[in-house]
Amino acid sequence: MPVITTIEDLRQIYQRRAPRMFYDYCESGSWTEQTFRQNTSDFAKIHLRQRVAVDMSNRTTETEMIGQKVAMPVALAPVGLTGMQHADGEILAAKAAEKFGVPFTLSTMSICSIEDVAAHTTKPFWFQLYVMKDEDFVRRILQRAKDAGCSALVLTLDLQLLGQRHKDLKNGLSAPPKLTIPTMINLATKVQWGLGMLGTKRRFFGNIVGHATGVGDPASLGAWTAEQFDLQLTWAKIEKLRDMWGGKLILKGINDAEDAIMAQKIGAEAIVVSNHGGRQLDGAHSSIRMLPSILDAVGDTTEVHLDSGIRSGQDVLKAVAMGAKSTFIGRSFVYGLGAMGEAGVTKALEIIHAELDKTMALCGERDVKALGRHNLIVPQGFEDPTAVI
Ligand SMILES: Cc1cc2nc3c(=O)[nH]c(=O)nc-3n(C[C@H](O)[C@H](O)[C@H](O)COP(=O)(O)O)c2cc1C
């Protein structure tokens, strides 16, 4: 077993173990992938202030997200088809998150169902909703999430239609994979993955199949979103969904100050500054670049979280020091899951935690809540989305 020290190490193992179709699904952005790349390269533009001769004993990374205590300012983001990256993927990731003390968010487009994840965990998780045209389906899935004890609804706003990701079209992405000749040749090299899949019944969209009617091709994400996702989603509908849910609400996919103000008016507990990991509007700025203007717009009455591009504990520190209350990770935990199942997700969380903790110390901080702009060296113009840097 190689010595794993970084999220990149996990990505490389994941690439070897997962079928190409699912690796490509995870590791791509839309169109030219400019936003996908800038999500990570913009983090690298921010530097850290090195401080010395400061007491760095008794450090803590503990904080809160929407009033919930968390071991570090990180939650697992909703990721569709997680159960195709590794058999029973959502259950394994949820268990790892629970043991680590960070929130897990279950996607609408998960393989393991809400009820299944609830049956295998002991603490409430969060449920992410894509708004569908079928209001009855939406009402029922929200009720199922409530019945399962989900403690927050994460409403994703940046995917009313699917951004084009070339590789998914070329690979004929589906869950379970359709057995074409190229797919079968590739699957023949993924023995561990195949054995895992043979040993589980969870191979379809667990929240959808058997719960939604009139679905043309329930295996195809592309066909599904085209048929079912609500192109007419508006702030008025979001307000109705807020009332229908009646619990804590997180609005995800905000990447503009004007939208952040609208989200604040809705009365959300938190917003997630996000461009869906560069998978939707290619050409949009990275979320870390948009964060300052959004924070200026909403002040400190709404909790602001951030995702897209986090691959290390240093990235988490930079986001928090820039003013985000917390972060979400998508690919970073999927790499771990695809590499080594539950142990891999735990490994990803351990890596991020250790990097965050040590970096905090070397910046002269002992408490994650004390991080701020004073810890960073930010290039001139970074906060101004119109500046060229
Ligand atoms: C493979 C994959 C599937 C995703 N599926 C969903 C989803 O079902 N619902 C959702 O709200 N966001 C989804 N996202 C977006 C993530 O929640 C998150 O915003 C994104 O991964 C953050 O960027 P990062 O991967 O660079 O951390 C997905 C992201 C990836 C990589």
The ligand as an ORCA input file, in Angstrom:
! r2SCAN-3c Opt
* xyz 0 1
  C     -19.345     14.210     -9.572
  C     -20.098     15.366     -8.987
  C     -21.469     15.260     -8.818
  C     -22.174     16.315     -8.240
  N     -23.514     16.172     -8.000
  C     -24.168     17.148     -7.337
  C     -25.524     16.963     -6.942
  O     -26.112     15.917     -7.162
  N     -26.136     17.994     -6.307
  C     -25.496     19.180     -6.033
  O     -26.092     20.086     -5.464
  N     -24.210     19.354     -6.380
  C     -23.530     18.371     -6.999
  N     -22.208     18.539     -7.303
  C     -21.527     19.777     -6.901
  C     -20.961     19.620     -5.504
  O     -21.977     19.603     -4.547
  C     -19.997     20.770     -5.158
  O     -20.633     21.996     -5.398
  C     -18.711     20.703     -5.973
  O     -18.245     19.383     -6.068
  C     -17.645     21.556     -5.312
  O     -16.481     21.560     -6.044
  P     -15.232     20.583     -5.754
  O     -15.588     19.258     -6.343
  O     -14.128     21.256     -6.489
  O     -15.054     20.511     -4.263
  C     -21.483     17.498     -7.871
  C     -20.107     17.579     -8.048
  C     -19.410     16.519     -8.595
  C     -17.913     16.631     -8.738
*
